[in-house]
Each structure stands twice: as C-alpha cells, then as structure tokens.
Amino acid sequence: MQRRNYQDRTADWKPTNRQQYFLILAHGTISSLQWNDTVFDHEVWNFGNCFRSRKEAEQAREGMKEHFARFRTEASITKGYESKGLPNS
C-alpha cells in the first residue's frame, strides 16, 4: 500500500508503539487498535482518523455526520438546479 500525502499533521498527537488509539470505521462504529507503526496506522493518522480516546472519536463522528448531512443537502440543491437547466452558483 502506498502512503498518500495529506495536510501537515506534525503538531497533532500521534500514538507511540503499542499504544492504543481509536478510529471511526466506514459504517460509523468506533474501534480501538494498537499502534504498530504499520502503513495502515500511518494512513489512519495522516487522514485524521486517529484519536486518543473513544470520547474524541465520538465527537469527531458527530461532526462528520453533520458535515455529510450538509453535503447531501448542498448536493441535492445543486442537482435540482442542474435538472432544471439552471446555473448552480
């Protein structure tokens, strides 16, 4: 797996070897893993889905739900304009 480049996160908390961290899975479940310095661990951290506690992960999940709801609303508005042949800006 090739590492992707994300925003600079050098100031963010990063687990040490064998330290537990929490992440949000695709269906919204929060899971904990042990940091083993794998490519997967680094991808999760680089993407911003690596949290010190379950509570932090839960707060982030709520923010993601709000973001996705706004995105769906904006996308449906844009689609409505497009279906009527109107400019969306």
Secondary structure by P-SEA (a helix, b strand, c coil): cbbbbcccccccccccccbbbbbbcccbbbbbbcccccaaaaaaaaaccccccaaaaaaaaaaaaaaaaaaaaaaaaaaaaaaaccccc
